[in-house]
C-alpha cells in the first residue's frame, strides 16, 4: 500500500511517499480501508518531534481517519463494509490501517468521508470544551479565539447548535464570510481595541471564552469575561504559554479551566462515544463539519506546510481513496 512515511523529524520535508506492507490486524482488531484523513496541528508538531507523543522514526502520522471496514473480528460490533471513523494516534496518512475497537465510531449518516475526517479531534474537542468544561447554556455568549482555525471553526458550529450567541475573534483578514457562514453572530479582528469591542458586543462581557491560541492575547482576552465567566484553555497555537493575573480571576469570580481532550480520554475512554452521539444528533439537525481545502496523499507535505504558514482556514483533509 501507499503511505506517507516520516523519515526525519524535519517537518514537512521529512516525508516520503512510499510503498509499505499492508498492516495485519492482531486478534480482535479491524482492518480499515482509509478514504480520508484530517490534517491537524498535532500532525505538524509530530513531524518536528515536538508533540508529547513521539514515535520513533520512521512512522506514518495521521489521526482523524474516515474509511470502510475491510476485515472484522468474529463477534465485533462492526462488519465488513461499515463506514467508520477512527481516532488513531498515528497511521492515518496511508491506504489502510489496523484499529482496535475503542478507536472506532460510526460515520454519521449523510456525511461524506471527507466530512467525517473533518469531524475528528476538532469537533470532539469543541463539544468537550463547551459542554463538559464550560457547561455552556442556551442564550449564553461565547467568544472563540483562533476562530478561523480547525478547532475554532468547530467551536462556532457546536456553540450555535447549543443555542449560544457566538463572537468569532480572528487574527487573519478575509475570514469574515467563512466565519459568518459557520454561524458566527459577530466577527472581531484581533487589532487595537479588540477586547473593548468584544465587551461592547457582549453587553459587558462573555459568559464563555474558547481559547486554542494562548500567547500575547490571553491577558486582554481575560478582560473580556463577564462575572462568573468560564475561560477554557484548549492550546497554545500562538506558541507562548501565558501567565495569569489572579486578581481578575478572584474579583470577577472567573473560572479558568483546561480542555485537553486527548489527555482526558486516556482515563475516561467512554467519553468519545458519548460525545459522538451528541455530535451525531447535531449533524442530523443540519450541522456539517467543514472541509475547506482538500489535498491528495502525495500533497501531504504541502498541506502541513500550508497549516504551518497559516494558509489553511477551517479544516484541511487528505483524500486518499474514493
C-alpha positions in Angstrom: 0.0 0.0 0.0 1.0 3.7 -0.3 1.8 5.6 2.9 3.4 8.9 3.8 6.4 7.9 6.0 8.2 10.4 8.2 11.9 9.6 7.8 13.3 12.6 9.6 11.8 15.0 12.2 12.4 18.0 10.0 8.8 19.0 9.4 7.0 18.6 6.1 10.3 18.0 4.2 10.9 14.8 6.2 8.1 12.8 4.5 8.4 10.2 1.7 5.5 8.7 -0.2 6.4 5.0 -0.1 5.2 1.5 -0.8 4.9 -0.3 2.5 3.5 -3.6 3.6 -0.3 -3.8 4.3 -1.0 -3.8 8.1 -2.0 -7.2 9.6 -4.6 -6.8 12.3 -3.9 -8.5 15.6 -6.7 -10.7 17.1 -9.7 -8.5 17.9 -8.6 -5.7 15.6 -10.2 -4.4 12.4 -8.6 -3.6 9.1 -9.8 -0.3 7.7 -9.6 0.9 4.1 -8.8 4.6 4.6 -10.8 7.1 2.4 -9.8 10.4 4.0 -7.7 11.7 6.9 -7.9 15.1 8.5 -4.8 17.3 8.8 -4.4 18.7 12.3 -1.9 20.6 14.3 -0.6 17.6 16.2 0.5 16.1 12.9 2.6 19.1 12.2 4.1 19.0 15.7 4.8 15.3 15.4 6.6 15.9 12.1 9.1 18.1 14.0 9.4 15.9 17.1 7.6 18.5 19.2 4.5 16.6 20.2 4.1 14.9 23.6 3.7 11.6 21.8 6.9 11.0 19.9 7.0 7.7 18.0 10.5 6.7 16.7 11.0 7.4 13.0 10.2 6.1 10.5 6.4 6.1 11.1 3.2 7.3 9.4 1.3 10.1 11.2 -2.4 10.7 10.8 -5.1 10.8 13.5 -8.5 11.7 12.0 -9.5 8.8 9.8 -12.6 8.0 7.8 -13.0 4.8 5.9 -14.6 1.4 5.5 -14.1 -1.8 7.5 -12.2 -4.3 5.2 -11.7 -7.1 7.8 -13.6 -7.6 11.1 -13.1 -10.0 14.0 -15.7 -12.5 14.8 -18.4 -11.1 17.1 -17.2 -7.5 16.6 -19.6 -4.5 16.7 -18.7 -3.6 13.1 -18.9 -5.7 10.0 -17.1 -5.6 6.6 -18.4 -2.7 4.6 -19.4 -0.5 7.5 -18.4 3.2 7.2 -16.5 4.3 10.2 -14.3 7.0 11.8 -11.1 6.0 13.5 -9.3 8.2 16.1 -5.8 6.9 15.7 -2.7 8.1 17.4 -0.8 7.5 14.1 -1.1 5.7 10.8 -3.8 7.7 9.1 -1.9 9.0 6.1 -2.0 5.7 4.3 -4.3 3.5 2.3 -5.0 1.0 5.1 -4.7 0.8 8.9 -5.4 -1.7 11.7 -7.5 -0.4 14.5 -8.7 -1.6 17.9 -12.5 -1.4 18.7 -12.0 1.5 21.1 -10.7 3.7 18.3 -13.7 3.2 16.1 -17.0 5.1 15.8 -19.7 5.0 13.1 -19.6 7.6 10.4 -22.8 9.7 10.9 -25.4 9.1 8.2 -25.3 11.6 5.4 -21.7 12.7 5.8 -19.0 12.2 3.2 -15.8 10.5 4.1 -14.1 13.9 3.9 -16.6 15.5 6.2 -16.2 12.6 8.6 -12.4 13.1 8.6 -13.1 16.8 9.2 -15.0 15.9 12.4 -12.2 14.2 14.1 -10.4 15.8 17.0 -11.7 19.3 16.3 -15.4 18.6 16.9 -14.7 16.2 19.8 -12.5 19.0 21.4 -15.2 21.6 20.7 -18.1 19.8 22.3 -15.9 18.6 25.2 -14.8 22.2 25.9 -18.2 23.7 25.6 -20.4 21.1 27.3 -18.1 19.3 29.8 -15.7 22.0 30.8 -17.6 25.3 30.2 -21.1 24.0 30.8 -22.3 26.5 28.2 -26.1 27.0 28.3 -28.6 28.3 25.6 -28.6 32.0 25.4 -25.1 32.5 26.7 -22.5 34.5 24.8 -19.4 32.5 23.7 -16.2 34.0 22.4 -13.9 31.9 20.1 -10.3 32.9 19.7 -8.5 31.5 16.6 -11.9 31.2 15.0 -10.6 30.6 11.5 -8.6 27.5 12.6 -10.0 24.0 12.8 -10.9 23.9 16.5 -12.3 27.5 16.3 -14.5 26.7 13.3 -15.8 23.6 15.0 -16.5 25.5 18.3 -18.6 28.1 16.4 -20.8 25.4 14.9 -21.2 23.4 18.1 -21.9 26.5 20.2 -24.6 27.6 17.8 -26.2 24.1 17.9 -26.2 24.5 21.7 -28.2 27.7 21.4 -25.4 30.2 22.2 -24.6 33.5 20.6 -21.1 33.4 19.1 -18.5 36.1 18.7 -15.6 34.9 16.5 -12.3 36.6 17.2 -9.7 36.2 14.4 -6.3 37.4 13.5 -6.4 36.7 9.8 -8.0 39.1 7.4 -10.5 38.0 4.8 -12.1 35.3 7.0 -15.4 37.1 7.9 -17.6 35.4 5.3 -16.3 32.0 6.2 -16.9 32.7 9.9 -20.4 34.0 9.4 -21.2 31.1 7.2 -20.1 28.8 10.1 -22.7 30.6 12.3 -20.8 33.4 14.0 -23.1 36.2 15.0 -20.3 38.7 15.2 -16.7 38.8 13.9 -14.0 40.8 15.6 -10.5 41.3 14.2 -7.5 41.0 16.6 -6.3 44.6 16.4 -6.1 47.6 18.7 -9.2 47.8 20.7 -10.5 44.3 20.0 -11.2 43.5 23.7 -13.3 46.6 24.2 -15.2 45.7 21.0 -15.9 42.2 22.3 -17.2 43.7 25.6 -19.4 46.1 23.8 -20.9 43.3 21.6 -21.4 41.0 24.6 -23.1 43.7 26.7 -20.3 43.8 29.2 -18.6 40.5 29.0 -18.5 37.0 27.7 -20.0 34.0 29.5 -17.6 31.6 27.9 -14.3 32.0 26.0 -12.8 29.2 24.0 -9.0 29.7 23.6 -6.9 27.5 21.5 -4.4 30.3 20.9 -2.7 31.4 24.2 0.2 33.7 23.8 0.0 37.5 24.0 -3.7 37.8 23.5 -4.5 36.0 26.8 -4.3 39.0 29.1 -6.7 41.1 27.0 -8.9 38.1 26.4 -9.3 37.6 30.2 -10.5 41.2 30.4 -13.5 40.3 28.2 -15.0 37.9 30.6 -18.3 38.7 32.5 -18.5 37.9 36.2 -18.9 34.2 36.7 -17.5 33.6 33.2 -15.7 30.4 32.2 -12.4 30.7 30.3 -11.5 27.4 28.6 -7.8 26.8 27.6 -7.5 24.4 24.7 -4.0 25.0 23.5 -1.2 27.4 22.7 -1.2 27.8 18.9 0.5 31.2 19.2 3.5 29.4 20.8 3.6 31.2 24.2 2.2 29.9 27.4 0.7 32.9 29.3 0.7 33.7 33.0 -2.5 34.5 34.9 -3.2 37.7 36.9 -5.2 36.1 39.6 -6.7 39.3 41.0 -9.0 39.4 37.9 -10.0 35.8 38.4 -10.7 36.4 42.1 -12.7 39.6 42.0 -14.8 38.7 38.9 -15.3 35.1 40.1 -14.0 33.7 36.8 -13.2 30.1 36.2 -10.2 29.2 34.1 -10.3 25.5 33.1 -8.3 23.3 30.8 -9.8 21.2 28.0 -7.2 18.7 27.0 -9.4 16.2 25.2 -6.6 13.8 24.3 -5.4 13.5 27.9 -8.9 13.3 29.3 -9.9 10.3 27.3 -6.9 8.3 28.4 -8.6 8.0 31.8 -12.2 8.3 30.5 -12.2 6.1 27.4 -16.0 6.0 27.2 -16.3 9.8 26.6 -15.6 9.9 22.8 -18.6 7.6 22.2 -20.9 9.8 24.4 -19.7 13.0 22.7 -20.0 11.3 19.3 -23.7 10.5 19.9 -24.4 14.2 20.7 -22.5 15.3 17.6 -24.4 12.8 15.5 -27.7 14.4 16.8 -26.4 17.8 15.8 -25.5 16.5 12.3 -29.0 15.1 12.0 -30.3 18.6 12.8 -28.2 20.0 9.9 -24.7 20.8 11.3 -21.9 19.9 8.8 -18.2 19.6 9.5 -16.4 21.9 7.1 -13.9 20.7 4.5 -12.3 23.9 3.4 -9.4 22.5 1.4 -8.5 19.0 0.1 -5.1 17.6 -0.7 -4.0 14.3 -2.2 -1.9 11.8 -0.3 1.1 12.9 -2.3 0.4 16.5 -1.3 0.5 15.9 2.5 3.9 17.8 2.9 2.3 20.8 1.2 -0.8 20.5 3.4 1.3 20.6 6.6 3.4 23.5 5.3 0.2 25.4 4.5 -1.0 24.7 8.0 2.3 25.9 9.4 2.2 29.1 7.3 -1.4 29.9 8.4 -2.8 29.4 4.9 -5.4 26.9 6.0 -8.7 28.4 7.0 -11.0 26.0 8.7 -10.3 22.3 8.0 -7.9 20.6 5.6 -8.4 17.0 4.7 -6.3 14.5 2.7 -8.4 12.5 0.3 -6.9 9.0 -0.1 -9.5 7.0 -2.0 -13.0 7.3 -3.4 
